[in-house]
């Protein structure tokens, strides 16, 4: 399994969360810290970038659910880029997709209103 890491970048007032590696239970501390940082920054939108995530198990799904719940409590929009068709299908059948916006690219997220108000 690939070691997990996360990096947060600010882009036009949106927190872009780059996820890398295998998203499983071992990623919990990093995901929780990233979510707390993104929410604490008073941003109105978060874009989760899954382009470099190779594997997500049930523990990883639970981490995503927690992140979505935190974002929802703070009225923060969540966009998703780079998710494979396989995992997108899983997000759809588990209804996680109901709480996020799927976007084709980070540029589309920034140009699609996934930014903090001016």
PyMOL commands that place a pseudoatom at each C-alpha (Angstrom):
pseudoatom trace, name=CA, resn=UNK, resi=1, chain=A, elem=C, hetatm=0, pos=[0.000, 0.000, 0.000]
pseudoatom trace, name=CA, resn=UNK, resi=2, chain=A, elem=C, hetatm=0, pos=[1.212, 3.495, -0.849]
pseudoatom trace, name=CA, resn=UNK, resi=3, chain=A, elem=C, hetatm=0, pos=[1.952, 5.850, 2.050]
pseudoatom trace, name=CA, resn=UNK, resi=4, chain=A, elem=C, hetatm=0, pos=[-0.649, 8.592, 2.355]
pseudoatom trace, name=CA, resn=UNK, resi=5, chain=A, elem=C, hetatm=0, pos=[0.034, 12.327, 2.357]
pseudoatom trace, name=CA, resn=UNK, resi=6, chain=A, elem=C, hetatm=0, pos=[-2.077, 15.438, 1.998]
pseudoatom trace, name=CA, resn=UNK, resi=7, chain=A, elem=C, hetatm=0, pos=[-1.282, 19.001, 0.997]
pseudoatom trace, name=CA, resn=UNK, resi=8, chain=A, elem=C, hetatm=0, pos=[-3.579, 22.018, 1.067]
pseudoatom trace, name=CA, resn=UNK, resi=9, chain=A, elem=C, hetatm=0, pos=[-3.187, 24.823, -1.433]
pseudoatom trace, name=CA, resn=UNK, resi=10, chain=A, elem=C, hetatm=0, pos=[-5.159, 28.029, -1.610]
pseudoatom trace, name=CA, resn=UNK, resi=11, chain=A, elem=C, hetatm=0, pos=[-6.443, 28.877, -5.052]
pseudoatom trace, name=CA, resn=UNK, resi=12, chain=A, elem=C, hetatm=0, pos=[-8.674, 31.924, -5.477]
pseudoatom trace, name=CA, resn=UNK, resi=13, chain=A, elem=C, hetatm=0, pos=[-10.028, 31.486, -1.954]
pseudoatom trace, name=CA, resn=UNK, resi=14, chain=A, elem=C, hetatm=0, pos=[-10.715, 27.783, -2.396]
pseudoatom trace, name=CA, resn=UNK, resi=15, chain=A, elem=C, hetatm=0, pos=[-8.870, 25.141, -0.380]
pseudoatom trace, name=CA, resn=UNK, resi=16, chain=A, elem=C, hetatm=0, pos=[-7.533, 22.566, -2.836]
pseudoatom trace, name=CA, resn=UNK, resi=17, chain=A, elem=C, hetatm=0, pos=[-6.776, 19.397, -0.881]
pseudoatom trace, name=CA, resn=UNK, resi=18, chain=A, elem=C, hetatm=0, pos=[-4.326, 17.189, -2.761]
pseudoatom trace, name=CA, resn=UNK, resi=19, chain=A, elem=C, hetatm=0, pos=[-4.659, 13.597, -1.540]
pseudoatom trace, name=CA, resn=UNK, resi=20, chain=A, elem=C, hetatm=0, pos=[-1.831, 11.172, -2.397]
pseudoatom trace, name=CA, resn=UNK, resi=21, chain=A, elem=C, hetatm=0, pos=[-1.481, 7.467, -1.732]
pseudoatom trace, name=CA, resn=UNK, resi=22, chain=A, elem=C, hetatm=0, pos=[-3.878, 4.921, -0.298]
pseudoatom trace, name=CA, resn=UNK, resi=23, chain=A, elem=C, hetatm=0, pos=[-6.857, 6.370, 1.563]
pseudoatom trace, name=CA, resn=UNK, resi=24, chain=A, elem=C, hetatm=0, pos=[-7.413, 3.970, 4.434]
pseudoatom trace, name=CA, resn=UNK, resi=25, chain=A, elem=C, hetatm=0, pos=[-7.527, 4.067, 8.231]
pseudoatom trace, name=CA, resn=UNK, resi=26, chain=A, elem=C, hetatm=0, pos=[-3.850, 5.006, 8.460]
pseudoatom trace, name=CA, resn=UNK, resi=27, chain=A, elem=C, hetatm=0, pos=[-4.676, 8.270, 6.665]
pseudoatom trace, name=CA, resn=UNK, resi=28, chain=A, elem=C, hetatm=0, pos=[-7.017, 9.414, 9.428]
pseudoatom trace, name=CA, resn=UNK, resi=29, chain=A, elem=C, hetatm=0, pos=[-4.697, 11.833, 11.207]
pseudoatom trace, name=CA, resn=UNK, resi=30, chain=A, elem=C, hetatm=0, pos=[-3.642, 13.540, 7.973]
pseudoatom trace, name=CA, resn=UNK, resi=31, chain=A, elem=C, hetatm=0, pos=[-7.209, 13.800, 6.643]
pseudoatom trace, name=CA, resn=UNK, resi=32, chain=A, elem=C, hetatm=0, pos=[-8.537, 15.137, 9.945]
pseudoatom trace, name=CA, resn=UNK, resi=33, chain=A, elem=C, hetatm=0, pos=[-5.775, 17.759, 10.129]
pseudoatom trace, name=CA, resn=UNK, resi=34, chain=A, elem=C, hetatm=0, pos=[-6.347, 18.823, 6.513]
pseudoatom trace, name=CA, resn=UNK, resi=35, chain=A, elem=C, hetatm=0, pos=[-10.080, 19.149, 7.046]
pseudoatom trace, name=CA, resn=UNK, resi=36, chain=A, elem=C, hetatm=0, pos=[-9.575, 21.186, 10.226]
pseudoatom trace, name=CA, resn=UNK, resi=37, chain=A, elem=C, hetatm=0, pos=[-7.134, 23.495, 8.425]
pseudoatom trace, name=CA, resn=UNK, resi=38, chain=A, elem=C, hetatm=0, pos=[-9.460, 23.993, 5.450]
pseudoatom trace, name=CA, resn=UNK, resi=39, chain=A, elem=C, hetatm=0, pos=[-12.451, 24.733, 7.702]
pseudoatom trace, name=CA, resn=UNK, resi=40, chain=A, elem=C, hetatm=0, pos=[-10.492, 26.978, 10.081]
pseudoatom trace, name=CA, resn=UNK, resi=41, chain=A, elem=C, hetatm=0, pos=[-9.394, 29.160, 7.204]
pseudoatom trace, name=CA, resn=UNK, resi=42, chain=A, elem=C, hetatm=0, pos=[-12.969, 30.440, 6.688]
pseudoatom trace, name=CA, resn=UNK, resi=43, chain=A, elem=C, hetatm=0, pos=[-13.027, 29.330, 3.068]
pseudoatom trace, name=CA, resn=UNK, resi=44, chain=A, elem=C, hetatm=0, pos=[-16.382, 28.841, 1.396]
pseudoatom trace, name=CA, resn=UNK, resi=45, chain=A, elem=C, hetatm=0, pos=[-15.262, 25.917, -0.771]
pseudoatom trace, name=CA, resn=UNK, resi=46, chain=A, elem=C, hetatm=0, pos=[-13.006, 22.871, -0.660]
pseudoatom trace, name=CA, resn=UNK, resi=47, chain=A, elem=C, hetatm=0, pos=[-11.892, 20.883, -3.687]
pseudoatom trace, name=CA, resn=UNK, resi=48, chain=A, elem=C, hetatm=0, pos=[-10.723, 17.347, -2.959]
pseudoatom trace, name=CA, resn=UNK, resi=49, chain=A, elem=C, hetatm=0, pos=[-8.173, 16.260, -5.556]
pseudoatom trace, name=CA, resn=UNK, resi=50, chain=A, elem=C, hetatm=0, pos=[-8.111, 12.452, -5.824]
pseudoatom trace, name=CA, resn=UNK, resi=51, chain=A, elem=C, hetatm=0, pos=[-5.837, 12.339, -8.908]
pseudoatom trace, name=CA, resn=UNK, resi=52, chain=A, elem=C, hetatm=0, pos=[-3.030, 10.613, -6.985]
pseudoatom trace, name=CA, resn=UNK, resi=53, chain=A, elem=C, hetatm=0, pos=[-5.161, 8.288, -4.842]
pseudoatom trace, name=CA, resn=UNK, resi=54, chain=A, elem=C, hetatm=0, pos=[-4.815, 4.693, -5.936]
pseudoatom trace, name=CA, resn=UNK, resi=55, chain=A, elem=C, hetatm=0, pos=[-6.946, 2.900, -3.375]
pseudoatom trace, name=CA, resn=UNK, resi=56, chain=A, elem=C, hetatm=0, pos=[-9.807, 3.741, -1.025]
pseudoatom trace, name=CA, resn=UNK, resi=57, chain=A, elem=C, hetatm=0, pos=[-11.176, 1.211, 1.459]
pseudoatom trace, name=CA, resn=UNK, resi=58, chain=A, elem=C, hetatm=0, pos=[-14.127, 1.405, 3.850]
pseudoatom trace, name=CA, resn=UNK, resi=59, chain=A, elem=C, hetatm=0, pos=[-12.043, 3.257, 6.447]
pseudoatom trace, name=CA, resn=UNK, resi=60, chain=A, elem=C, hetatm=0, pos=[-11.108, 5.793, 3.769]
pseudoatom trace, name=CA, resn=UNK, resi=61, chain=A, elem=C, hetatm=0, pos=[-14.774, 6.207, 2.873]
pseudoatom trace, name=CA, resn=UNK, resi=62, chain=A, elem=C, hetatm=0, pos=[-15.496, 6.857, 6.558]
pseudoatom trace, name=CA, resn=UNK, resi=63, chain=A, elem=C, hetatm=0, pos=[-12.821, 9.584, 6.579]
pseudoatom trace, name=CA, resn=UNK, resi=64, chain=A, elem=C, hetatm=0, pos=[-14.466, 11.218, 3.564]
pseudoatom trace, name=CA, resn=UNK, resi=65, chain=A, elem=C, hetatm=0, pos=[-17.863, 11.036, 5.285]
pseudoatom trace, name=CA, resn=UNK, resi=66, chain=A, elem=C, hetatm=0, pos=[-16.364, 12.811, 8.305]
pseudoatom trace, name=CA, resn=UNK, resi=67, chain=A, elem=C, hetatm=0, pos=[-14.829, 15.494, 6.100]
pseudoatom trace, name=CA, resn=UNK, resi=68, chain=A, elem=C, hetatm=0, pos=[-18.140, 16.035, 4.311]
pseudoatom trace, name=CA, resn=UNK, resi=69, chain=A, elem=C, hetatm=0, pos=[-19.967, 16.290, 7.637]
pseudoatom trace, name=CA, resn=UNK, resi=70, chain=A, elem=C, hetatm=0, pos=[-17.501, 18.896, 8.923]
pseudoatom trace, name=CA, resn=UNK, resi=71, chain=A, elem=C, hetatm=0, pos=[-17.794, 20.892, 5.712]
pseudoatom trace, name=CA, resn=UNK, resi=72, chain=A, elem=C, hetatm=0, pos=[-21.571, 20.708, 5.770]
pseudoatom trace, name=CA, resn=UNK, resi=73, chain=A, elem=C, hetatm=0, pos=[-21.722, 21.977, 9.376]
pseudoatom trace, name=CA, resn=UNK, resi=74, chain=A, elem=C, hetatm=0, pos=[-19.677, 24.986, 8.271]
pseudoatom trace, name=CA, resn=UNK, resi=75, chain=A, elem=C, hetatm=0, pos=[-21.743, 25.508, 5.058]
pseudoatom trace, name=CA, resn=UNK, resi=76, chain=A, elem=C, hetatm=0, pos=[-18.661, 24.862, 2.914]
pseudoatom trace, name=CA, resn=UNK, resi=77, chain=A, elem=C, hetatm=0, pos=[-19.162, 23.567, -0.633]
pseudoatom trace, name=CA, resn=UNK, resi=78, chain=A, elem=C, hetatm=0, pos=[-17.176, 20.437, -1.525]
pseudoatom trace, name=CA, resn=UNK, resi=79, chain=A, elem=C, hetatm=0, pos=[-16.001, 19.714, -5.046]
pseudoatom trace, name=CA, resn=UNK, resi=80, chain=A, elem=C, hetatm=0, pos=[-14.168, 16.624, -6.259]
pseudoatom trace, name=CA, resn=UNK, resi=81, chain=A, elem=C, hetatm=0, pos=[-11.641, 16.269, -9.073]
pseudoatom trace, name=CA, resn=UNK, resi=82, chain=A, elem=C, hetatm=0, pos=[-9.513, 13.383, -10.275]
pseudoatom trace, name=CA, resn=UNK, resi=83, chain=A, elem=C, hetatm=0, pos=[-11.702, 10.604, -8.903]
pseudoatom trace, name=CA, resn=UNK, resi=84, chain=A, elem=C, hetatm=0, pos=[-11.553, 7.403, -10.958]
pseudoatom trace, name=CA, resn=UNK, resi=85, chain=A, elem=C, hetatm=0, pos=[-14.733, 6.114, -12.578]
pseudoatom trace, name=CA, resn=UNK, resi=86, chain=A, elem=C, hetatm=0, pos=[-14.669, 3.133, -10.211]
pseudoatom trace, name=CA, resn=UNK, resi=87, chain=A, elem=C, hetatm=0, pos=[-14.640, 5.262, -7.062]
pseudoatom trace, name=CA, resn=UNK, resi=88, chain=A, elem=C, hetatm=0, pos=[-17.059, 7.773, -8.522]
pseudoatom trace, name=CA, resn=UNK, resi=89, chain=A, elem=C, hetatm=0, pos=[-19.507, 4.878, -8.993]
pseudoatom trace, name=CA, resn=UNK, resi=90, chain=A, elem=C, hetatm=0, pos=[-18.959, 3.829, -5.363]
pseudoatom trace, name=CA, resn=UNK, resi=91, chain=A, elem=C, hetatm=0, pos=[-19.589, 7.412, -4.214]
pseudoatom trace, name=CA, resn=UNK, resi=92, chain=A, elem=C, hetatm=0, pos=[-22.799, 7.434, -6.249]
pseudoatom trace, name=CA, resn=UNK, resi=93, chain=A, elem=C, hetatm=0, pos=[-24.182, 4.122, -4.961]
pseudoatom trace, name=CA, resn=UNK, resi=94, chain=A, elem=C, hetatm=0, pos=[-23.326, 5.032, -1.353]
pseudoatom trace, name=CA, resn=UNK, resi=95, chain=A, elem=C, hetatm=0, pos=[-24.941, 8.462, -1.894]
pseudoatom trace, name=CA, resn=UNK, resi=96, chain=A, elem=C, hetatm=0, pos=[-21.764, 10.346, -0.952]
pseudoatom trace, name=CA, resn=UNK, resi=97, chain=A, elem=C, hetatm=0, pos=[-22.145, 11.993, -4.342]
pseudoatom trace, name=CA, resn=UNK, resi=98, chain=A, elem=C, hetatm=0, pos=[-25.232, 13.785, -3.022]
pseudoatom trace, name=CA, resn=UNK, resi=99, chain=A, elem=C, hetatm=0, pos=[-22.977, 15.949, -0.856]
pseudoatom trace, name=CA, resn=UNK, resi=100, chain=A, elem=C, hetatm=0, pos=[-20.305, 16.957, -3.372]
pseudoatom trace, name=CA, resn=UNK, resi=101, chain=A, elem=C, hetatm=0, pos=[-19.930, 18.368, -6.848]
pseudoatom trace, name=CA, resn=UNK, resi=102, chain=A, elem=C, hetatm=0, pos=[-17.950, 16.328, -9.388]
pseudoatom trace, name=CA, resn=UNK, resi=103, chain=A, elem=C, hetatm=0, pos=[-15.806, 18.511, -11.609]
pseudoatom trace, name=CA, resn=UNK, resi=104, chain=A, elem=C, hetatm=0, pos=[-13.587, 17.730, -14.567]
pseudoatom trace, name=CA, resn=UNK, resi=105, chain=A, elem=C, hetatm=0, pos=[-10.591, 19.729, -13.377]
pseudoatom trace, name=CA, resn=UNK, resi=106, chain=A, elem=C, hetatm=0, pos=[-9.312, 22.080, -10.747]
pseudoatom trace, name=CA, resn=UNK, resi=107, chain=A, elem=C, hetatm=0, pos=[-9.672, 24.942, -13.244]
pseudoatom trace, name=CA, resn=UNK, resi=108, chain=A, elem=C, hetatm=0, pos=[-13.337, 24.049, -13.688]
pseudoatom trace, name=CA, resn=UNK, resi=109, chain=A, elem=C, hetatm=0, pos=[-13.794, 24.106, -9.909]
pseudoatom trace, name=CA, resn=UNK, resi=110, chain=A, elem=C, hetatm=0, pos=[-12.322, 27.578, -9.652]
pseudoatom trace, name=CA, resn=UNK, resi=111, chain=A, elem=C, hetatm=0, pos=[-14.337, 28.817, -12.650]
pseudoatom trace, name=CA, resn=UNK, resi=112, chain=A, elem=C, hetatm=0, pos=[-17.533, 27.091, -11.507]
pseudoatom trace, name=CA, resn=UNK, resi=113, chain=A, elem=C, hetatm=0, pos=[-18.304, 29.133, -8.427]
pseudoatom trace, name=CA, resn=UNK, resi=114, chain=A, elem=C, hetatm=0, pos=[-16.343, 26.904, -6.027]
pseudoatom trace, name=CA, resn=UNK, resi=115, chain=A, elem=C, hetatm=0, pos=[-14.649, 30.004, -4.651]
pseudoatom trace, name=CA, resn=UNK, resi=116, chain=A, elem=C, hetatm=0, pos=[-15.108, 32.183, -1.641]
pseudoatom trace, name=CA, resn=UNK, resi=117, chain=A, elem=C, hetatm=0, pos=[-17.163, 35.311, -2.236]
pseudoatom trace, name=CA, resn=UNK, resi=118, chain=A, elem=C, hetatm=0, pos=[-15.136, 38.452, -2.948]
for i in range(1, 118): cmd.bond("trace and resi %d" % i, "trace and resi %d" % (i + 1))
show_as sticks, trace
zoom trace
